[in-house]
Amino acid sequence: MTKTQASDIQAKWELQNPGALCEHPVQELSRSGLRDEVHLLSMYHCRECGEAIVHTIRPST
């Protein structure tokens, strides 16, 4: 790639507006279960952007 091509691509990227990042304000539980004998695994989906969020919980002993 030449410097001119790289500059053109960077200029194109700067023109694109990715928008604000989603902070996942509303999460909906999709499934939950034991990953092994110690960890609880819960999967949520953000209702705003649809991204999957995984929470792993190790119970305190």
C-alpha angles and dihedrals in degrees: 000000000000125000089250092054091047091050091050092051092047091050090051091050092050090055092055115086110213091192126221119321114251114247091197096240095175118041124184122203111237101173142346135190148131115294091192134335093293111032128067113210120203124181121203133180124215109239091209102052104007096237117152115240120195122201120192115195125192109196115235114251 
